[in-house]
Amino acid sequence: MLSENELKILFFLKNVKKANSVEIAKNTGLSESSVLSLIELLKEKGLVKTEVIYQKYYALTEEGSRRKEKGLPEDILISILNGKEKELNEIKNLMGNDFNIAISWAKKKGLIEIEGGKIIPKVKTYTSSEYYALNNIDQADKNTIQLLQRRGLIEEKERKIVIVELIREPAENEIGISNLSRDLIVSGAWEKFKFRKYNVEAFPPYYTISKKHYFKEFLEKVKDIMINLGFKEINTGYIEMEFYNFDLLFQPQDHPAREIHDSFSVEGSGKIEDKELLNNVKQIHEKFWKYKWRQDITLRLMLRSQTTATTARVLASKPKIPIKTFTLGKVFRPDAIDATHLIEFHQLDGLIIDNNFTFRDLLGVLKEIFYRLGIKEIKFKPAYFPFTEPSVEVYGYLEKLGWVEMCGAGLLRPEIMSAVGIDSVAGAWGMGIERLAMSFLNINDIRLLYSTNIDYIRNVKIRIE
Ligand SMILES: N[C@@H](Cc1ccccc1)C(=O)O
């Protein structure tokens, strides 16, 4: 008796008479390996005959697949340069392992010149023929194929292809049916067919249950905690003016205090409507830091390096006191990526402004937040931040790592409060989220928080209560 899958193949062959196993798989929706075993069954039943051929084809190597996704090193180099000269060293830091390959191919292809430690691009944009070919190997010409092989991006492989030819159509009584319909009963045709037996031991298909990515779930948990504590969520954009990221937070323009961390700059500049605020900040910087404050610097764009920039925007928005806000979002800082460092990561910043708010209140709030995050033991240590006085660092006790620095906090400086014209007390804090998540989710490599490996995400056992 013929199974439904055998019938699928026969039905397809009835129209085309002859087809290879790959085409059959494509047209029937069966996998190539089940087509191959079904063909054997059909052959035994004398319905088809087969012929085996071996076909050469090109498959992407592991590196090839990576390049197909991300681009060839020289393509990336040209896009980083974006038509402008850059220092060799700068590019080397950005490109890491791909640097040498990128330079050597870009030189060979006449895309760049190197002079006095600088890379001079000869083109503004570039997409290599190798890149096109990786995405469309079947259409690549011989030279490109050879080039891809030499670069180790593809390799020649051989596959077995079975050509199947229909030699006889099945008789009605060979066709097993699993559905007895009204028509079959009424017409009496059911007598001609055989009934297929149910296989009660067959495995059901495996369906994965969809779920949220565990890191996203963690971020939502943190937000819930803040909302339950009565904080209002505020979000602002990733591209920020230096004004909110630095100046309004009393970080002087040309001073190491501005560089408590590095940041990425963005081309172009922004605009600030509140001229009075702008002037207040200028006056305060010039009076207390004693330097010539520049408006062009304050308007420059950057990728925000701390979510305290959002706190700064809340302060500048003439909020109605008392107020409790938080923001949870990405920040960006240049760094070498490894198991504990990323160049974009999340911070949670909070702000409380209230007339009778004290430093002790702030410590209490932080203790409560950490308690709800599952960190029952914390320690405070005096610290320095350009925007708070007094300032503390909060250390949390994590079972695996011991005491870990988790949060910076303090009362916002009077220089900031007077610039925004708020006559009250403000407590503020900022904490990194990834490290917390790693401990919470029991993950050792920060990069796993952003894993897009679907098998890993499906199978990893992570529970967030
Ligand atoms: N923004 C600081 C943390 C901080 C925020 C608010 C007050 C004090 C400290 C950081 O990134 O390190």
The ligand as a Gaussian input file, in Angstrom:
#p B3LYP/6-31G(d) Opt

LIG

0 1
 N       26.085000      58.176000      34.767000
 C       26.989000      57.598000      35.720000
 C       26.246000      56.993000      36.886000
 C       25.530000      58.005000      37.742000
 C       24.264000      58.444000      37.392000
 C       23.594000      59.385000      38.198000
 C       24.197000      59.851000      39.341000
 C       25.467000      59.426000      39.697000
 C       26.121000      58.516000      38.893000
 C       27.802000      56.499000      35.004000
 O       27.516000      56.161000      33.883000
 O       28.765000      55.995000      35.553000

